[in-house]
Structure formats: C-alpha cells, structure tokens
C-alpha cells in the first residue's frame, strides 16, 4: 500500500543496503535522499552471493531483467577437506533453488549489483520520486532539536532534514554513535583475505581449470581457517575469501593490502590446488579484520532507525550480511509505505519488531559457524562432516528456514514464475 501523503526519508549510507532501502521506499511514493561519505558511489572489487531470500527482495523491486544480465549462477555448493580436497558434501543450487525456494541463488560482482540498484534509484521512468543522491557527504552529527524532523549534519556543515532518518552507514556507523545506541562491537580474532583472480589465468592452468568447467560455490574446511571461492561475471573472475587468524597490524588498522605470496603462505600444507589458485591473485588483494555486533534489539529512537551492518553486523559464515540488509530494506518500506507521516514512529517500531529477532538468529548462526568451520581434525570434525553429508545444516539455522522464509507481506511480490522464460538459464 502506498502512502496517502508523501513524506521524506534521509538515508545515511549508499551501500547495497542503503540503496535497496532507497529504491524500495521510492516505489512506495516516499521522497528519499541518500548521503554517502565517499567522493564517488561504488563498491569494492569483490563478489557477493544472494541466496533466494535476498533474490526474492530484489525481484520484488522489478530488477529481474537487470539481474539476469549481470549474474553468475552456481550449480552446486561444495564442501571440501583442506588436506586433500576430498568432497565432504554437495548441495545442489541452480534449478533446485528456483524450483524449491521460488527464487535463484546468484553470484555477482559487488560493483555490478550496486550499479544496478543505483541506476534504478535514479531512473526517471521508474515509479515514485527519483532518489536524490549526495556523495562526499560524511555525516558527523544528528540534530534532533525537532524530534519529528531529524537532521543529518555533514562535515561541510550542510544540513539535511527529513521526516525519517535511517542509518545504513555500516559496521562503524556514525548514526549509531550519534544516537548513543549501545556499543555492541566485538572483534572475532580473525581476518579475511579478499581477492579477485582473473578467470583466464584459472582456465589456463590444468591444476585450476576445473573451477571454470562447472560454476560452483566452494568452501574448504580446515583447522583454524577456511576458504570460499566462486566465479563472477560469467567466469571473468574467481572471487576468493580466505579466513585466517588476524595479524596485529590488520586488527589495529581494520584493513591492509595483501599479496598472493602472503595468502598462499597462510594456506601452506593445504591441497596443492589451493596453492595454485591463490598464487594467481594480483592487484587489489586485501586483508580485513572481522568484527561483528552482538545481537541487539535497540535499532530505533523516535524517527531515527538503523539498517544492515549498522545494527546487526555479522561474520561472513552464513554469507548473509548484505542479504539481511536487503530484508531490512523490504520490511522498512512496507512499514513506512503504509502510514502517513504521523504514523512514522509506530511504523519504525514495527520494523524493528519484524526484523531484530530474525537477523539476530542469523548473527548467532554465523558466529557458531566460525568454530564449526575451523575444527581441528578429530572426532568433532568427523561428526561435523557426517552431519554435512546428511544435510542437517551447519549450525542452528537450516538453509530451508533461511532461504524459504521471507520478510514480505505482499503475496504478489513473492509469486514469481520459475524457471525463467528468458534466455541464459
């Protein structure tokens, strides 16, 4: 239901969560302004996975044709042993996801997905008022002298007032800090190497050629560390995320450059194919300290609320960080899009009530997976592998619960007809 009177929403943060919220709110008829701290809008050079729960949100925003053009579809999720690469378990994706969960499991280059969302926000032909986007707009303060019109104040002194203010500005959220919400940030003790490896280098080496023969999402399990990789842009790049114990330098700086030799050394003694893969990394490889927010239901105060990593930053062991932010965006738009401006406060409370417990369960599951993924070889590891073979799930959260569940209340938005009728699938 679209509001009977339009009002304004300011979103601090122009990442995937912020832009999904901006587009969803625009389509409800609200006037949206996005404030992004970076000089230019964009995303880092890395891959991203959208499981069916997130794909369903994006499809409901009318993005299916654009997503088809940029997606890569993995056919399986494969779990392998660290020492010899033996397959522990294989979960079919591809057709099965579209058939059983009524939405696809797709991989993207983050920049491609971000551009798709931004273009839709700015498209004058789209429904609702065009989103207003301001870059180089670092928010330092929230002025709530008028509680019904929270004002974001930028580093340059510009003031952006609106009827609602949403903090979608990431794990180190300035909005969260300015609102004096509880400090729930915790360090995991681990870091993630991230790299994009050219697909032609992977295809040219007999040791890694198998990675392009069939697109899969692969997880290697080993003591104290694990490795995830999958193809994006139809095989143009292999996206690699390698989790290892964090170095003091990265823990202090949050992020630092990395080299192929450094990554390969971190997986010394693993299957030779892992070494062959990591040795091909080039360019912008990096290491990122892994932080998370403790589960926390305090996301709203008056006409100000948080979204995505600002309120429920989670470790990447469920591949759900961006997906849960997209679910936030869908629920936020449903609640704000169904009330006049006088109902904003109650709508935000309902938004948190619908999302905090669900996102919290995913946060906890990701944390539990950290230990589960990194078990030393022994009885616990063998029990885990046996459970994975039987598809009883990785932690307390099953894929069936995670992927089949939807935050949407609009039945029409969920009623997609799969398999796709257009080409490429």
Rosetta blueprint (number, residue, H / E / L):
1 X L
2 X L
3 X L
4 X L
5 X L
6 X L
7 X L
8 X E
9 X E
10 X E
11 X E
12 X E
13 X L
14 X L
15 X L
16 X H
17 X H
18 X H
19 X H
20 X H
21 X H
22 X H
23 X H
24 X H
25 X H
26 X H
27 X L
28 X L
29 X L
30 X L
31 X E
32 X E
33 X E
34 X E
35 X E
36 X L
37 X L
38 X L
39 X L
40 X L
41 X L
42 X L
43 X L
44 X L
45 X L
46 X L
47 X E
48 X E
49 X E
50 X E
51 X L
52 X H
53 X H
54 X H
55 X H
56 X H
57 X H
58 X H
59 X H
60 X H
61 X L
62 X L
63 X L
64 X H
65 X H
66 X H
67 X H
68 X H
69 X H
70 X H
71 X L
72 X E
73 X L
74 X L
75 X L
76 X E
77 X E
78 X E
79 X E
80 X E
81 X E
82 X L
83 X L
84 X L
85 X L
86 X L
87 X E
88 X E
89 X E
90 X E
91 X E
92 X E
93 X L
94 X H
95 X H
96 X H
97 X H
98 X H
99 X H
100 X H
101 X L
102 X L
103 X L
104 X L
105 X L
106 X E
107 X E
108 X E
109 X E
110 X H
111 X H
112 X H
113 X H
114 X H
115 X H
116 X H
117 X H
118 X H
119 X H
120 X H
121 X H
122 X H
123 X L
124 X L
125 X L
126 X L
127 X L
128 X L
129 X L
130 X L
131 X L
132 X E
133 X E
134 X E
135 X L
136 X L
137 X L
138 X L
139 X E
140 X E
141 X E
142 X E
143 X E
144 X L
145 X L
146 X L
147 X L
148 X L
149 X L
150 X L
151 X E
152 X E
153 X E
154 X E
155 X L
156 X L
157 X L
158 X L
159 X E
160 X E
161 X E
162 X L
163 X L
164 X E
165 X E
166 X E
167 X E
168 X L
169 X L
170 X L
171 X L
172 X L
173 X L
174 X H
175 X H
176 X H
177 X H
178 X H
179 X L
180 X L
181 X L
182 X L
183 X L
184 X L
185 X E
186 X E
187 X E
188 X E
189 X E
190 X E
191 X E
192 X E
193 X E
194 X E
195 X E
196 X E
197 X E
198 X E
199 X H
200 X H
201 X H
202 X H
203 X H
204 X H
205 X L
206 X L
207 X L
208 X L
209 X L
210 X H
211 X H
212 X H
213 X H
214 X L
215 X L
216 X E
217 X E
218 X E
219 X E
220 X E
221 X E
222 X E
223 X L
224 X L
225 X E
226 X E
227 X E
228 X E
229 X E
230 X E
231 X E
232 X E
233 X H
234 X H
235 X H
236 X L
237 X E
238 X E
239 X E
240 X E
241 X E
242 X E
243 X E
244 X E
245 X E
246 X L
247 X L
248 X H
249 X H
250 X H
251 X H
252 X H
253 X H
254 X L
255 X E
256 X E
257 X E
258 X L
259 X L
260 X H
261 X H
262 X H
263 X H
264 X H
265 X H
266 X H
267 X L
268 X L
269 X L
270 X L
271 X L
272 X H
273 X H
274 X H
275 X H
276 X H
277 X H
278 X H
279 X L
280 X L
281 X L
282 X L
283 X L
284 X L
285 X L
286 X E
287 X E
288 X E
289 X E
290 X E
291 X E
292 X E
293 X E
294 X L
295 X L
296 X L
297 X L
298 X L
299 X L
300 X E
301 X E
302 X L
303 X L
304 X E
305 X E
306 X E
307 X L
308 X L
309 X H
310 X H
311 X H
312 X H
313 X L
314 X L
315 X L
316 X L
317 X L
318 X L
319 X L
320 X L
321 X H
322 X H
323 X H
324 X H
325 X H
326 X H
327 X H
328 X H
329 X H
330 X H
331 X H
332 X H
333 X H
334 X H
335 X H
336 X H
337 X L
338 X L
339 X L
340 X L
341 X H
342 X H
343 X H
344 X H
345 X H
346 X H
347 X H
348 X H
349 X H
350 X H
351 X H
352 X H
353 X H
354 X H
355 X H
356 X H
357 X H
358 X H
359 X H
360 X H
361 X H
362 X H
363 X H
364 X H
365 X H
366 X H
367 X H
368 X H
369 X H
370 X H
371 X H
372 X H
373 X H
374 X L
375 X L
376 X L
377 X L
378 X L
379 X H
380 X H
381 X H
382 X H
383 X H
384 X H
385 X H
386 X H
387 X H
388 X H
389 X H
390 X L
391 X L
392 X L
393 X L
394 X L
395 X L
396 X L
397 X L
398 X L
399 X H
400 X H
401 X H
402 X H
403 X H
404 X H
405 X L
406 X L
407 X L
408 X L
409 X L
410 X L
411 X H
412 X H
413 X H
414 X H
415 X L
416 X L
417 X L
418 X L
419 X L
420 X L
421 X L
422 X L
423 X L
424 X L
425 X L
